Amino acid sequence: MLSRKNSIEKRRPFGDPAPFEGLQGDAVMQLAMAGGDITLVLDDKGQILDASANAEDFPGFEEWIGNEWFDTVTVESQAKLMEMLASARKGQVQRWRQVNHTADDGDIPVSYVVINTGDSGRFIAIGRNMREAASLQQRLLQAQQALERDYIRLRQNQTRYRLLLEKSPDAVLVIEHDNYRIREANPAADRLLGEKRGALVGNKLLPLFAPSEREALIEFMGSAMTSDSVSPRMFDLREGEARISITASGFRQQGGRWLLLHLAPAEGAKASLDGPVHDVVEAMPDAFVLADEDMRVVAANLAFVELIGAASIDQIRGKALDEFVGRPGIDLDLIRGQLAKSGYASNVMTVVGEQDDGEGEPVELSAVQTGGSYPHVGFVLRSVGRRLRDLPPSSHDLPRSVEQLTELVGRMSLKDIVRESTDLIERLCIEAALTYTSDNRASAAEILGLSRQSLYSKLNRYGFSTSVAKTD
């Protein structure tokens, strides 16, 4: 059997070399040409002595004869040629290596193996044209990139869909029609059906409703799958719970049947003020706005719409209240704290329509929160800008001014002057906080970041204890 050095790419060599010993030169040339798409005869230094190839696949290959093999390939491929020639000289097992020949219309990828012919010092390099394989690889890469782009777009669409579902003020359910199992539910649906956030997904829809309503609900959903003109229906939830309105529409996806349900309280999909209460609120000279527990606008009167400069209530319904009222992250958070503690907030000074420069219409706000499973907050806002402008100047004296403090230089030490300045700033800030909260000490302490005891101590220090009446 031939030795391991006669093997190529771990292929088993022929067991008996005798059939090849009597081959004539023509037969050897035919074997070399049949073994690959291009065949090169090289000397020991890598110079091309002869070549055979299809001129259509390798244009200009005849010009390679007499030149160095290294000069016909790209710079990155030259190291591979050196390694193949060195391995062939040592009689080592050969393996196919891909190199790139330079050409006018682009590089030509070729996979070569180098064979040592023996004592003549010549080598035969047999190459296979890899253009078709490279083209297939390029198409595969392009297909993979297209799949990745489609996957990214799918993820982006899913994110937008999820965000739209999460932020929608309307209660929405996606139901699998075959088993009436809930596959998607937004937070508004969780609140409306009295469930914890995320608890609805994966559960059956029918147990949420009264037993007497389930057959009618199944019939209603079946009609929605076959018709696009099914009118909303009222259904009773489980015993002791609310009555809701359901709007349904069916669709098909991936061979399955699905239902999209929009749920709303029985009094209407958009919470509104009805009857005499509506008439009274609309006629109020003060602005009124009703918000849900997430502080999103549910209803408002005309005075509020005019106060914030909106075109209509429909333009602001469902939007966050802090887009229109208060300083972001301050006023409504303060009011939330007061509502959580006592259920109401009274005469809180804030602004409406604050701009980037900090300006806004000063208003006085009172709020009250309802109880129950679906709490709402009602706000009454009264514009006080004109009233503040008409108020006479404050009668009590302020502490020393900045000019008076600088006049102390030379008569007092810097330490004492700094202490006087600190007292001035502290008193001014306390006065501003008390004015802003309508002399509510608890709210003023919260704004200033002080405990109540610390605020009371400073009030006594600056002589405020007898001039302030409200403590909570």
Secondary structure, DSSP 4 states (H G I P E B T S, - for coil): ---GGG-BTTPPPPS--HHHHT--HHHHHHHHHHTSSEEEEE-TT-BEEEEEE-TTTSTTGGGGTTSBGGGGB-HHHHHHHHHHHHHHHTTPPB--EEEEE--TTS-EEEEEEEEE-STT--EEEEEEE-HHHHHHHHHHHHHHHHHHHHHHHHHHHHHHHHHHHHH-SSEEEEEETTTTEEEEE-HHHHHHTT--TT-STTSBSGGGB-HHHHHHHHHHHHHHHH-S-PPPEEEEBSTTS-EEEEEEEEEEETTEEEEEEEEEETT-SS----HHHHHHHHH-SSEEEEEETT-BEEEE-HHHHHHHT-S-HHHHTTSBGGGTBSSTTTHHHHHHHHHHHHSEEEEEEEEES--TTS--EEEEEEEEE--SSS-EEEEEEEE-HHHHHHSPPPSSPP---HHHHHTTBTTB-HHHHHHHHHHHHHHHHHHHHHHHTTS-HHHHHHHHT--HHHHHHHHHHTT-TTT-----
